[in-house]
Amino acid sequence: MQKLLFDFITKYVSLTEEEKNAIVSLDIFRSVKKGTILLKEGQRSKDSYFVLKGCIRTYYVVDCEEKTTAFHTEMEALTPLCVINNAPSTYYISCLEDTVLTISNADMEAAINRKFPKFDTLCKMMSEEILARQQFDFDEFKTSSPEQRYLSLLQRRPDLVQRVPQHQLANYLGIQPQSLSRLRARLVKKNR
C-alpha cells in the first residue's frame, strides 16, 4: 500500500528515500472493514483520510433518513469539517467496502511539513484540486436534471454504479431509488 501512496505523491512532488521513510514511520496505514463507521454525527475527530483502496461515503441523517453527499474512492482525500472547525461532526463517514486508508492528523502533518517543506506544497496543491472539484460538483448538481446528473456520473465515475448500492446512488443523485430504476430503463430503451 505504501507504493500506491508514493506513486500518487510523485505525481506532484518527487520523494527521497528519507522522505518515504518519514512517511512510513508515521504509522498511518489502516485496513478497515466494510460497514465500519469512521465518524459519527456529534463525534469530535482530528483524523483526515486518504483512500488507497476501497470506497467511503459521507452522509447526513435528516428526519431519520440518510442523505448521501459524497463517495471517496482510490486516491481521494477527505478532511472532515469537524477537524477544521474543532467542533462535533454534523455528518457520518462510513466504509462501503473493505478499505485501506491513511489516517493522519494536523499535528502529524505539521511535523512532517516542518521537516520536509515540499509536503506543505503538496497539501496546498491537493487542497486546491479538491476545492475546485467540489465547486464543480456542487454547481453541476444545482444546475442539472437528475438524468443529466446520472449521465455525468456514468461519464466521470462509472465505477460507482457497480460499487455503490442503488438506494445510496439514487440518494446521492437527489432522487428516489424507483426514479433511478425508471431513468436507467428509459436510457436503455433510448439507446437501442
Secondary structure, 3 states (H helix, E strand, C coil): CHHHHHHHHCCCCCCCHHHHHHHHHCCCEEEECCCCEEECCCCCCCEEEEEEECCEEEEEEECCEEEEEEEECCCEEECCHHHHHCCCCCCEEEECCCEEEEEEEHHHHHHHHHHCCHHHHHHHHHHHHHHHHHHHHHHHHHHCCHHHHHHHHHHHCCHHHHHCCHHHHHHHHCCCHHHHHHHHHHHHHHCC
